[in-house]
Amino acid sequence: MAGRQTMFCSMCNYRTWSYLGFVKHVVEKHQHDANFRVRCPIAGCQRSFASWHSFRSHRSRHRQNALPVRHMEDVEVPVEGDPPSPTAEGNAAVDVVSSERQFQYGQAATILELTERYRLPQSVVNGILQASKSLTRSLLELLKLKLVEGLRGKEPGEASEIIESCLNSSELFVGLESEHLRKSFYRSNFQLIEPCSILLGSERQWRVRNWKQKLVKVDDTAYFVPLLANLEALLRNESILKQVETVRYANEDHLKDLCDGGYIRNHPVFSRHPDALQIVAYYDDLEIVNPLGTKIKKHKVGMFYYTIANIHPKFRSTLRAI
């Protein structure tokens, strides 16, 4: 379609006209690539980046004008009397569906960033979504009035109906309004793996209930993320799978990584299968309250976590790889 900017990935043969699709491709395919090198796809910007973090910072600086804008003169309009092309109509329908899908992905990623990066509770996120939707409706009403006023005298009846139907169908956070809907979307699209609970035991403790001391039953519960499901989700990332399948031979002269030590070299499994998964497990006690307070031992949490030694140390040392 005329006037549409095609965006190319500088690391592979991927191409798209959707900026959100380009960013999603970079995240899924190249984010953890050791040879990361991405050029900004925005027209007029020729900057290139050697890491995902620098590209993300650059993207946030001009996020407002990052999406390519389609002007009316860029839209192909069939000549009056000529039958519309079925192929063109089919491609336009696919483009609309793809754009709506990418837009929903962007909304879900924004909500996930609020809860995971900024640690906002779900009740606060719900309030932000409702306020955002209210502001968006006001903006759409204002835009509708301006469009109707601008199109006055130019087939007002038909134009007003078309514009109103298009604007009324534009709604933010559709299918993401509640925590349940968001988790369903995360499971089906972001490979969310929820923790499972195990009842370790129960005991009787004195607790205050209705201003009276009562002996109540208290359960001791442990939570875990299934290891196999977590590994499967991790290895679906092609960049991670590529690093696992790439055998890094031990350095004979210097100890730079786990595979350089004698334990990996002489291990009965890793010595014969250098591409086997090398899972490094850790255990830590985590204090979730003020460590200078009283009765702090009651609030200490033991945590097991792991990382994969097959990942290059440059990426394995980051918090995201744990």
C-alpha positions, 0 to 999 in steps of 0.5 A: 500500500502506498505511503507505508514505511517498511521496517527492516531488521538489521540482524535477520530478514524480518520486515514489517510496517508495524513499529510495535511488530518490529519491537516485539520481533527484537524482544523475542528473537534478538534481545539476548543475542551476544551480537546484538546490533539493531538500527532504529527503524523510524524514518530519519533516524539512523542510530544503531545500538549494540544492546537492548537496553540502549535501544529501549531507552532510545525508543522511549524518548520518541515513543509518541511519534514512533508509530508510522502515521498513515495520511489520507493521501497515502490510502489507495482509493479505487476509481469510481466505477471500477470493482474493488480488488478482492486481494486489496480488500483482504490485505486491508482486513489482515492489516487492521486485524494485525494492527489491533493485535499489536496494539493489544500486545502494547497495552498488555506490556504496559500493564505488566510493566506497571505491576512488575517493574514499578511494583504497583498493586492490582487495585492501583493498576485497575484505577489507572486503567479506568482513569485512562479509559475515561480520558481516552473517551473524552479525547475521542469525543473531542476528536469526533466533534472536530472531524464532523465539523471539518467534514461539514458540507462534504457528504455529512450524513455518510461521513458522520456515520462512518466516523462515529462507527470507527471511533466508537469501536476504538476502546482501550484495554479491551479484554484486559480490564480485570486481573483475571482477564490480564492473567489469561492474556499473559498465559496465552501470549506471554508464557506466564507460569504461575506458582503452585502451593504446597501445604507443609503442615498446620499448627494451633496459634493464639490470635486476636479475633473480635478483641478476644484471644482465640486458638486458631489453625494456621497453615504453613505453605510453600510456593514453587514455580514448576521447574520443567514448565519454566525451562520449557518456556525459557527454551522457547526463546530462540536466543536462549536456545541458541546459546544453550545449543552453542558449545563453549569449549573450556579455556585451557589457560584462564578460568573465566567461566564454570565450564573452564573448571575441572568439575565440568571437564571431568563430569561424567555427563558434561564431559561427554555431552557438552550441550547438556543443560547446566543448572546452577541452583542457589539457596538464600534466606530473605528478610521481608521486614525491617532486620533491626526490628523485633521478632524478625525470625518469624518473617524470614523466607527461604528461597531456592532459585536457579540459572542456566550455566549454558548462557553466556556469562555476560547475560547470565549475570543479569537479574532477568536470567535468574 
